[in-house]
Structure formats: C-alpha cells, structure tokens
C-alpha cells in the first residue's frame, strides 16, 4: 500500500535545542567556527616590501611584519535554524530513530534530543 499518499494529520520532529542556528554580530564569533588567516606586509632589506596572503597567526606576528590584516572566512558550522535533526510521520519511527541515535553515540559528546508533534490542519 502506498502509505505516503494518505493524508498526514501530524509529523513528529526530532530536534536538538543546543544545535540551533545562531546569529552573531561579531565576525569572529566562536559559535560559527569561522577559519581565519592573515594578510601581511613583510619588510625585506633586499626586496623591499613583500605582501603575503593567507598566513597563520604565528607567521603574522613575526618581527619583520610591518602591517597585518585579519581575514575571516565563512561559517563552517551548518545547522538547521530550529535544530531539526529528522522528521517522521509516526511517533514510533521518531522514537526508534532517537533510541538508535543515543545507542550509536554512547560515550561521545552529550546528545540532547527533544521530540515535538506538529499538527497539520487543512
């Protein structure tokens, strides 16, 4: 039987409230895990000024650097706006998914999941 053709009255959403997308006003916000590098101007007695791009913080702090500018990359953390991990048509499938996820991640970092029912009215 094609159960996906039957009208759905509700869906069950598994979400992690700790993994919600955040807006951060600072370009170097730690929650977004942006990668950064530096552009530097190096004073060389023989060649004059040399411009290097994409160097590490350690290299940008050397003595012969006269100017440095920080470059902040795009966010590397990609999270759902509401922290949604998965959605199911039945509570049983959602609970089975949560149970399997907890078993698979035992001993790993703390996993916090919540289950919400979303009623669909037409």
Residue pairs with C-beta under 8 A, 6 or more apart in sequence:
3 89
7 122
8 89
8 120
9 119
9 120
10 117
10 118
10 119
10 120
11 87
11 88
11 89
11 117
11 118
11 120
12 87
12 88
12 89
12 90
12 91
12 93
12 94
12 115
12 116
12 117
12 118
13 84
13 86
13 87
13 88
13 94
13 115
13 116
13 117
13 118
14 84
14 85
14 86
14 87
14 88
14 94
14 97
14 98
14 101
14 113
14 114
14 115
15 80
15 82
15 83
15 84
15 85
15 113
15 114
15 116
16 83
16 85
16 111
16 112
16 113
16 114
17 83
17 112
17 114
18 83
18 112
19 79
19 80
19 83
19 85
20 79
20 80
20 81
20 82
20 83
21 79
21 80
21 81
21 82
21 83
22 29
22 31
22 32
22 79
24 31
24 32
27 34
27 72
28 34
28 36
28 70
28 72
31 77
32 75
32 76
32 77
33 75
33 76
33 77
34 72
34 73
34 74
34 75
34 76
35 73
35 76
36 57
36 70
36 71
36 72
36 73
37 53
37 54
37 55
37 56
37 70
37 71
37 73
38 54
38 55
38 56
38 57
38 59
38 60
38 68
38 69
38 70
38 71
39 51
39 52
39 53
39 54
39 55
39 68
39 69
39 71
40 51
40 52
40 55
40 59
40 60
40 65
40 67
40 68
40 69
41 49
41 50
41 51
41 65
41 66
41 67
41 68
42 49
42 50
42 51
42 52
42 62
42 64
42 65
42 66
43 49
43 64
43 65
43 66
44 50
44 64
49 66
52 59
53 71
54 71
60 68
61 68
85 101
85 113
86 94
86 97
87 94
88 94
88 97
91 115
91 117
94 115
95 115
98 113
98 115
101 111
101 113
102 111
102 113
105 111
